[in-house]
Amino acid sequence: MLSASANKLSRLKEQAEEYAALIMEELDPERLGYIELWQLETLLLQKDTYLSYSQALSYTSQALSQNLQGLRKKSRIRRMSTKLLYYLEENWKRIWVLSLWIMIMIGLFVWKFLQYKQKGAFVVMHYCVLAAKGAAETLKFNMALILLPVCRNTITWLRSTKLGLFVPFDDNINFHKTIAAAIVIGVILHAGNHLACDFPRLINSTPDEYSHYLHDFGARKPTYMDLVKGPEGVTGILMVICMAIAFILATKWFRRNLIKLPKPFDRITGFNAFWYSHHLFVIVYILLIIHGVFLYLVHIWYRKTTWMYLAVPVLLYAGERVLRFFRSGFYTVRLLKVAIYPGGVLTLQMSKPPQFRYKSGQYMFVQCPAVSPFEWHPFSITSAPGDDYLSVHIRQLGDWTQELKRLFSEVCEPPVAGKSGLLRADETTKKSLPKLLIDGPYGAPAQDYRKYDVLLLVGLGIGATPFISILKDLLNNIVKMEEQADLASDTCSTSDLSNGSNESTAPNRVSPKRKKTLKTTNAYFYWVTREQGSFDWFKGVMNEVADLDQRGVIEMHNYLTSVYEEGDARSALITMVQALNHAKNGVDIVSGTRVRTHFARPKWKNVLSKLSSKHCNARIGVFYCGAPVLAKELSKLCYEFNQKSCTKFEFHKEHF
């Protein structure tokens, strides 16, 4: 009980008697009713035996040679060229897209710069008007382009085409943010030059100089306020205010509640503030079109090109929103099962609409009108494409998820003895379950897992959700392949019994057309969590994989960080009992599954080293979902191992 308490394992404290009896059974086979201290010491000192009962891949001499190879000295030029080549190989998609984007902006800026240098406005306003008009042209382009990365349906479709080989669609949100940064620079250049330079020069111009502007501003020279309160000035200032609000509330400090403000100002932080402030873009685009109609120094309609830039992207984005609105009403779902697990995780299992087709690793949006009729939140789909239902696991992290959990807690019945969570099918629950709307599916990096020879799936806490669907899908494929193998062997046996004449006349009759075999040969799933109760979330999936994966295609490793690392005296007794119970009952005492639970954090360098030694020349897809800190570490390790081994690691992380 003391050992369980030190390692924050509350459930083990409840079963302390049972595990003490297990130790007695091991050390007192003669049933004397007592054991001596030396016997317990001997058992504890046999840690090498019980620590290796379910260890991951073993080291080989090849792994050692690869590590030594990385230590061999190379010339400075050789090292730099290797790093440059690797960087280009890893980032060529991003590089060419960003290069094309920057070149287009430079081209547009230079074009307007040179065009206005030939006009009379240059005589008075000089280079200020050239910079302002050049920046304005890049702003038109970027205000149109910024909508494309958030057209989720279009991107989900494009990533499955040949274009997905050349364009990094996984970085769509990062590109959206990069364009936003360029818009900020453009606004500063455009508005700053007009307000601080062009307007003062114009109002201070001589009568001869102002004669160049008679056609633009009339016979009477305008004052500074006349320029500011005109349609161009008012729309421009309002746009800057709206964009500043949306931009500030979209920064991570405000969006993730990192800034703590006193009430009532705390309402401007969090996801809701970010989400609703982003809808100011509707006002911004209306003002932008008006601003583009009343341009300074431009009077011919076809030279007012703002609407030309915006037409296609705005129509495409509006079409996406309309599609989403109608599709969410079209996908009617019926809740089948609700479970509330330890750690504030809500599991929703719902009926699968006939038209809803998705791939493992994708996500969908969920709306609960009883919580909010406007808010949609993305969640990874945890069911496999072959399942006849849809499921999501939702962690209680913000206002919306807290309210959703409270709502379902009220309609759920108390847990049945022996089962964790609150489980009730909707047809048996007395109270009616809240209505849900879904929209999707949408593409995510993990959906491309099938193109890799080997998978390394790393999930932190609730970050395991995208990979549960992949594990289920792999398991379904394994079962199908085994069934096909059995069918093929039966067919061969039947054909062997047939006579020779039949063989000569119909040699290909018993050769049915086979589906394309799965490229992935192995998958390694590492789930790292802080709470013992988290293992209840996916207990059924882990047991199913352990039962049905007879060929060892999927290897699962659970890590509990609240327990002291293996080899530490404070967790030695827990580790020993864990091994004894697994040997006797085939169940891990920590997770309650057949998957062994390791303690503390994984040593990721060792994990990748073992994978590279076991799967030489293989293409390994490393998929990660969790905190950004570990993403940097894994990305760096993939970079290092790609340089010193023949195994190719490709790192992907989830973006929400």
N, C-alpha and C positions, 0 to 999 in steps of 0.2 A: 504493500500500500504506500509506503514511503517512497519507493522508487517510482511508482506510477504518479504520485503527487509531484515529485521533483521534475518529471517530464511532461506535466500537464495532460495526463491521460486519465480523464475522469471516469471513463467507462471501464478501464482496467481496475480501478479501485473497487468497483462494484463486483468484479469477478476475481478478486484477489484470492479468495478461498479455493476457487476452482483451479487456479494456476499453481497455488501452493501444493494442492493435492497432486498435480501433474509432476512437480519436482519430486515429491515423495515417491510417486509411482516409479520414477526413473531411478532414484537412488536407493530405494528400499524395496527391492523386488521380493525379499523374504518376509515382508510385512511385519517388521519388528516394532513399528510404530514410532521410530525415531531415526534420525541420521546424525552423523558426526560432522564436525566442522570441516575436516579434511576432505570429506566427500563433496561438500558444496564447493570448496575451493578448487578441487580437481575439475568439477563440471564447469565452473566459471573460467578456468584457465584454458579450457578446450575451445577457445573462441574461434580459432582457425577452422574448426570443424563446423560449428553452427553458423559462422558468418558466410561460409561459402555454399550454403545449401541452395541459394537462388541468386548467385552473383551474376552480373552481366558478363559480357564477352571477356575471355581471358586474354592476357597479353601474349604476344608472340615475339620471336626474335626480329620479325619483320618490322613491328612497331618500333622496336628499339633502334633498328638501323635507320628507319625513317627519321626518328628524332635526332639521331647522330648526324644524319645527312643535313638536317637543318642547321646544325652547329658549325659545319664546315665553312671556313672563311671564303668569301667571295670578294672580288674587287668592288670598289665603290661604284664604278660605272655600271658593272654587271648587276649590282643590287638595285640601283636606281632604274635601270632599264627593265628589270624584272617587275619591279613595283609599278612602273608606268604601264607596261603591257597588261598586267593583271587588272589595273584600274580601268584601262580602256575596255578590256574584255568584260568586266563586271558592269560597267556603266555606259556602254556605247549607245544603248537605247536612249538613256536620259540625255547624253551629250548631244546627239544629233537633233533631238527634239528641242532642247534648250538653245542650241546654236541656231537652228532655223528660226525660232521665235525671236531671238535677239537680232538676227540679221534683218528680219522683216521690220522690227521696230526701228532699227537704224536706217533702213531704206526709207520708211515713211517719214521719219524725222528729217532726214537730209532732203528729201523731195520737197516738203513744205518749206524748209529753211531756205532752199535755193529759189523756190517759187516766189516767196514774199520778199526776197532780196531784190527782185526786179520790179517791185511795186513802189508806188509813191509813199506808202506808209513807212517804208524803211528810212526815208529822209528825216522824219521827226522821231520815230520810236526806236530807230536803229536796231541793234541785235536783240533787244527785249521782245519785240513783236515776232521776230524769227524763232526765238526759243519757245515763246508761248504757242505759236501756231504749230511748230514741230511737235511739241508735247501734246497738243490737242489731237493731232492725228494719231499718235500712239495710244492716247486715251480712248478714242473711238474703237480702235482695233482691240484693245484689251478689255474694254467694257463688253464687247461682243464675245470675245474668246473666253472670258471668265465663266460664262454659263455652260460651256461644253463639258468641262470636267465633272459637273454635278448633274449631268443628264444620265442618270444611273441606268435606265433601261437601254439606252443607246450603247453605253460602255459595256454593259453585260453582254449585249449582242456582238459588239465589235471584238471583244476579247476572245470569242470563239471562232473568229475568222482568221485569215492569213495575216491581217493587219496586227494581230496580237503578237506575232513574231518580231515586229519591228517597233512597236509603240509600247512603252511601259504603263499599261492601264492601271497597274497596282498603285502607281504614284499619282492618281488623279487628284486626290485631295491636296497633296503637297504642291502639285502644279497650280491648283486653284489658289493656294496661299501665296505662291510665288508671283502669280499674276496680280493678286491683290497688292502685294508690296510694290510692284511696278506701277500700279494705278496711283498709289500714294505718292510716289516720286513724280509721276506725271502731273498730278493735281498741284503739287507744290510748285513745279516749274510753270505750269499754265496759269494758275490763279495768282501765284506770287509775282510773275512778270507783268501780268495785266494790272494788278492792284498797286504794286510798289514801283512800277517803272513806266508802263505804257500810258496809264491814265494821267499821272503827274506830267509826263512829257507833252501829252496832248493839250491839257488845259493851260500849260505854260508856253505853248507854241506861239510864234509870231503870226500876224495876219497872212504873210506870204506862205509860211509853212502850213498854216491851217487850210489854205486854199486847196491842198491835196485831199482834204476830207469833206469838202462841201457836199459831195454826192452821198457821203456816208452819214454825216451828223447834221446836215442842214446849214443854213446861213449863220445861225447863232451858235457860238462856241459853247458846248456843254460844260457844266461844272462837274466837279468830282462826284457829287451826290446824284447828279443827273445820270451819270454813267452807271453808278452802283444800283440805283433804283429802277433802271430800265429792265425790260424782260430778260436780257442777257445776264445782267448783274444779279437780279433776284433769284432766277433759276440756278445760277452758278453757286451762289452762297448757300441756298437751301440744299443743293446736292452735296456740297462739302460738309454741311452739318450732319445730314443723314448718314453719309458714308463714314464720317468720323465716329458717330455713335456705334454703327454696326461693326466697324473695324476694332474699336477699343473693347467692346463687349465680346468680341470673338477671340481675343487674346487668351492664352491659357490661364493667366492670372484671374481673369474674370470668369471665364467659362468653367474652370474647375474649382471655383470657390477658394482659390489660394489667398485672395485678399478678403479679410474679414472687416466688414463695414458695420457701423451701428445701425439699429433700426431707425427709420424705415428704409435706409439706403441699401440694406442687405439684399433687397429685392432686385437690384441691378447686377447681382452676381449669380452665377450658376447657369445651367444649361438652358433653362426657360428664357432667361434674359437674352442669351445668345440667339436662341431659336426665333423668338418674336422680333428682336431688333434686326435680324437678317431679312425679315419680310419688308423692311423699309426699302429694299431694292425695287419694289414695284413703283413706289413714289419716285425713286431715283431715275428709273428708266423713262417714266413719263416726263419728268423735268428735263432729262437729257435730250429727248426728242424735241421738246419746246425750245430748249437752249440751242439746238442745232438749226432750228428754223430761223431764229433771230440772231444770226451770227454777225459779229462785227466784221466789216470790210468785205462781206460776201453777199451778193444780191441775186445772182442767177441760180435758179432752183436746183439744177442738176449738179451744181458745185457744192450744194449743201448735202454732204454725203453721209451725215450721221445715220440717217434711217437706212441707208444702203448697207452699212456695216452691221446694224442691229437686226435687220429683218429676219434672216434665216435663224440665227441663234435664239432670238426671242420666241419665234414661232415654234422652234423645236422644243425649247424648254416649256413653253405653255402647253404644247401637245403632250409632253411627258406628265405634267401635272394633271391635265384633263384625263389622260389614260389612267393615272394612278387613282384619281377620284372614282372613276367608273369601275375599274378593276377591283378596288377594295370592296365595293358593294356587290360585285359579281361573285367574289370568293366568299361565300357564306360558310362559316365553320361552326361545328358543334363541339363543345367541350366534352371530352370523354373521361378525362381523369385530371385531378389536381393534387399536387403534393407539396407540402411545405416542410423543407428539411432544415436541419441545424445549419447555422451560419447565415440565416436569412435568405435562403434560396427557394424560389417558387418554381415548380415544374408544371407546365401546362401541356397536356396531350390533347390534341384536337383532331377532328375528322379532316381527311385530306381531299380537297376539291379535285374533281376528275381532271380539270385543265391545268392543275398546278404541277409543273414538272421542274425539277431542280437537280443540282449535282451536290455531292457531299462537299462540305466546306463553304457553301453559300449561306447567305443570311436573308432574312425577311424583316419587314417592318410590322409592328403590332400596335394596334390602337384599341383602347378600352373606353368607349364613350362615357361610361359611368365615372371614370376618373377625369378624362378631358376629351371633349369632342374634336379637338384640334391637334393634339400631340401624337406623333408617330415616333416610335423608338425602334432601333435596329437590334436584332438578336440572332445569333447563329442558330441554324437549324440543327438539332441534335439527333433527329431521326434519319435513317438511311433512305435513299431514293426508292429502295425496294419495299419499304414498310408501307402499310396501308393507313398510316396516320402521320401527323406532323407533331413534333414536340420542340419546345424551347425551354431553356433553363435561365431564369431571371434572378440575378443577385440584387438584393436590396442595397442600393447605393445613393439614390437621389430621392427627391420629393415624389416623382411619378411612381417609381418602383415601390417606395414605402406605402403610398396610398393604394397601389395595386395589391400588395401583399395584405394590407389591412382589410381590403374589400373581400378578398378570397378567404381570409381567416374567419370572417363572420359567417360565411356560408358552409365552410368545412366542418365536419364533425370531429370529435376527439379521436386521437390515434387508437388503432386496434392494438391490443396487447401483443408485444413481440415484434411490432413493425414500427419503423421510424417514419416520421412525416405524417401528414394528414391525407389519406388516400380515400377518395370517394368518386365513383363514376356518376355522371350527371343524372342517369335514370334512377339511381337509388338514393341520391341526396334529397332530403326533404325540401331544402330551400333551393330556389332556382339560381343557377350560376350566372355571373355577369356575361354580357355579350362581348365578343371580340371580333375585330376586323383585322385582316392581314393583307399585306401588299408585297409582291415580290415574285420570284426570288431575284436576288441581286448578286453579281459576281464578287468574288473575293480571292486572294492569292491561293488559299488552300485548295480551291477547286481544281487546280492544275496538277494535283498530286500524281495522277496516273502516268505522267510522262517521265517519272523518275524510277530508277532501278531499286533504290532503297529510300525509305522515309525516316526522318527523325522528327517526331512531333513533340514539341515542348509547350506545355500549358502551365500557367501559374494561377492557382485558385480557379475562379470561374472561367479563366482563359482556356480551360480544357475543352470548352463546348464545341469549337469548330472541328475538333479532332475526333470527338465521339462519333459523329456521323461518318467520318472516314474509316474509323475502326469497324463500325457496323457494316459499311459497304464492302470493306476488304473481307470481312468474315463471310458475308453473303456470297461473295465471289469465290472464296475458298470452298464453301459448301457446294456451290454450283460446279466448280471444277472437279471436285471429288466425285460428284454424281455423274458428270460427263465421262470421267475416267472409268467408273464402274460400268457405265453403259457401253463404252468402247470395248472394254474387256469382254463383256457379255456378247457383243456383236462379233468380236474376233473368234470367240469360242463357237458361236453358231456357224460362222463361215468356215471354220476348220472342219466341221462335220458335213458340210455340203460336198457333193461329188465333183470330180474334176471337170466334167463336161459343163456344169453350171458355171464353174470358175472361168472357163475359157470364153464362154458366151457373154457373161455379165461381170467383168472384173471390177467395175466401179459402182455397182448397184448399192452396196452396203456402206458407201462412204458419204455420210451426211455432211452438209455444209456446216462448218464450225465457225463459231463467233471468234472474233479477235481475242487472243489470250491476253491476260493482264500482264503488263510490263513489270509492275512492282513485285519484287521477290521477297522483300523483308520490310517490316515496319517496326520502329522502336518508339514507344510512347513513354515520355517522362512527364509525370504529373507532380508538381511541387505545391504543397499547401501548408498552411499554418495550423489548421484545426483538424482534429481527429474526425469530427462529425462530417467533414467535407466528403469523406469517402462514401458516404451513403448516397450522394448524388447520382453516381454512376455505378453503383455496386452490381446491379443486374447485368450491365454491359460487360464489366470486367469478368464476372463469373462465366458469362456466355462465351467470351473469347477464350478463357482458360479451358472450358469444356470442349468446344468445337474445333479449336485450332490444334489439331493433332500433329501437324507437320512443323509447328513452331515458326510460322510466318510472322506472327505478331508477338513482340516481346514488350511487356509492360513493366514499368517501374514507378512505384509510388514513393514520394519523399515527403516526410513529415518534419518540418523545420523546428517544431516546438520541442522535439526530443534531442538530447545531446547526441553528438555524432558517434558512429559505431567505433568501439574501442575505448570510449570514455567510461570510466568506472561507474558514473552515475546512471548510465543506460545499459550496463553489462547484464544485469539481472533481467531486464525487459527483453534484450536480444536473445538471451538464453531461453526464456520461456517462449518467445516467439518461434524459435527453431524447434523446440520440443513439440509445441502444439501443431505446427505445420507438418512435422514428421508423422504425428499420430493421427490428426484429423484432416490435414490438407487445407487448413484455413489459417489465414494470417490474423493474429489477435488484435492488431491495430486497425486494419481496414475492414475486417470481417469478410474478406474475399479470399480467393485463392492466389491473389497477386501479392507478392512479398512487399512489405513496406520498409524502405530504407530510412535512416535517420539523418537529420541535418540537411545540408544542401548538396546537390550533386557536384562532383568535380568535373566541370564541363570539358576541361582539356583532356582528361582521361577518357571521357565518353567519346569524344571525337577521334582521339588517337586509336581507341579500340575499333571504332567503326572503320577508320581508314585502313587498318591492318587486316580486318576481316573481309572487307569488300574492296579489293584492289581494282583500280580502273573503272569503278562504278560511278554513276552519277547519283549523288545523294541530295535529296530535297530536304532542307532544314526549314521547318515551318514553326513559327513562334507566335504565341498570343499571350500578352501579359505586360508587366511593367517595362518602360523604356530602358531602364538601367541594364537589365539582362540582355535586351536586344542588341545593345552596343557590344557587350562582351561576346555574345555568340557570333555576331557579324565579324568581329575582329578575329576570333578563333577560326572561322571559316576561311578568312583571308590568309591567315598564317598556314593552315594545313593545305590550302590549295597551292601554296608556293613550294612546300617541301615534300608533298606526297603525290602519288599518281591518282589519288581519288579526288573527284570534283565535288565540292560542297557548294550548293546554291541556297543562299539564305533569303527567306521571305518572312515578313511580319504583317500582322493584321492591322488595318487602319479603320477606326470607327470615329 
